[in-house]
Amino acid sequence: MGTLDIIVMIAYILMCMALGARSGRSVKDLRGYFLSEGNVPAWAIMISIVATETSSATFLSVPGIAHSGNFNYLQLAVGYILGRILVTKFLLPAYFRREIISAYEILQTRFGPAVKTLASGLFLITRTLGDGLRLFLASKVIEQLMVQSGVISANHALTMPISIAIMGISTIVYTYLGGMSAVIWTDVAQFIIYITGALVAFALIIRDIPGGWESFIAEGNAAGKFEMWNFQFDITIPFTFWAGVIGGMILNMATHGADQMMVQRYLAAGSRRQAGIALISSGFVVFAQFALFLGIGAALWVRARHVPADAALKGDAVFVSYIVSHLPAGILGLVVAALLAAAMSTLSSSLSSSSSALVRDFLQPLLHNRNAGDEQWVAISRKMTILFGGLQMGVAWAATGLQESVVNNALAIASFVTGIILGIFCLGLAFPKVGKNAALAGMVCGLSAVSYVKFMTPTAWPWFALVGSSTVVFAGLLFSNTAIDSPYHSTSEK
């Protein structure tokens, strides 16, 4: 890396910290720290949603999917749009009926503290694991840059830990300072940066192909790189029409309708209508964004046909290698900043949502002191941000021996549990006669079913959310109105 590249990267990190410090000045209570006082415009919420689900896994792994395959991955984005529409219609109204900070407070009202605690705990575990993997992937690029720049030896034992620390600590600082307001407004800046970086990289790859754009289209078409639809019905293949539209729809309902990281954004909007507009429009932006990253992968495949030295690369290494080996000075710093932006937007959101879930669903009920000492609770929340940052850095370090595609592992973790949480939300909102014990039994059955499908069958990960959510609903209905079931009555109801 040249001096200009380093200046660009340092400027980006300092910008994030400055936004965090500025946003933190107006924080007075938990609602301000976790929901930005509920007055963020719809367009900023929309960009923040997109930036949050665009992690380093998207930036680096999705091009690798197209490099080794085609545009079948885009079928998932169709399901994502449908899922967002259903969330807007059926789940958003429940979040705006009462003043909440954590999505899982809805479950306490309906089923009691045990169900809420279990759902929130599952969210915290899977969010920490999944985003730890995303942190690891982004850190791989920093590691390669430090090695190629001669900053540290490739065989040095601290190469990856240092890379993880650079990413993790930078994100912790601005999230710690500014809370959700800092997260959303840095998301907006990060979105602009990583889209610009991706477009510049795409243009440079096309320039490297003899014949430019025309050769890219011709050779890509001849190899079937732009084929999007696969109507084969095979539950072992992750990227088919059925897995994308049905599995992707349910997965997106779970990740965007029953996940605190996204619900926290909707609650920061000025109204339910603005939140709905932001959510649905974000689906179409994500579709276009996936197409861009898949196009980068296809372009790298065409380029490799003319550059034999790159022909052996595959998976996540394809785009990583191009970034660190072929980008010119200045542009390298921009694209690396774009990668950092994609990673940090997701990680900061994860830290904020995990902190809010832990404080609201665990610590405040445990201490029975929810409405007192707002400044003290904000201070505790900031400490929890540091805690989850450290945990995710630990997961990233533990993932250094992982050989499979990180995007597949990260999405598999998300679909493993979020479907179960979606199922419990569906039970609570659509079936008022189901009691707390039936809901808990449904969650246990759902977790067992997904575990069996994951570890004992070759079923592809897009189906996990459907298996989990449907099992929870059917088992909950089966156990309802039985001897084991009982309704939950809050203290106020009693």
Secondary structure, 3 states (H helix, E strand, C coil): CCHHHHHHHHHHHHHHHHHHHHHHCCCCCHHHHHHHHHCECHHHHHHHHHHHHCCHHHHHHHHHHHHHCCHHHHHHHHHHHHHHHHHHHHCHHHHCCCCCCCCCHHHHHHHCHHHHHHHHHHHHHHHHHHHHHHHHHHHHHHHHHHHHCCCCCCCCCCHHHHHHHHHHHHHHHHHHHHHHHHHHHHHHHHHHHHHHHHHHHHHHHHHHCCCHHHHHHHHHHHCCCCCCCCCCCCCCCCCCHHHHHHHHHHHHHHHHHCCHHHHHHHHCECCHHHHHHHHHHHHHHHHHHHHHHHHHHHHHHHHHCCCHHHCCCCCCHHHHHHHHHHCCCCHHHHHHHHHHHHHHHHHHHHHHHHHHHHHHHHHHHHHCCCCCCHHHHHHHHHHHHHHHHHHHHHHHHHHHHCCCCHHHHHHHHHHHHHHHHHHHHHHHHHCCCCCHHHHHHHHHHHHHHHHHHHHHCCCCHHHHHHHHHHHHHHHHHHHCCCCCCCCCCCCCCC
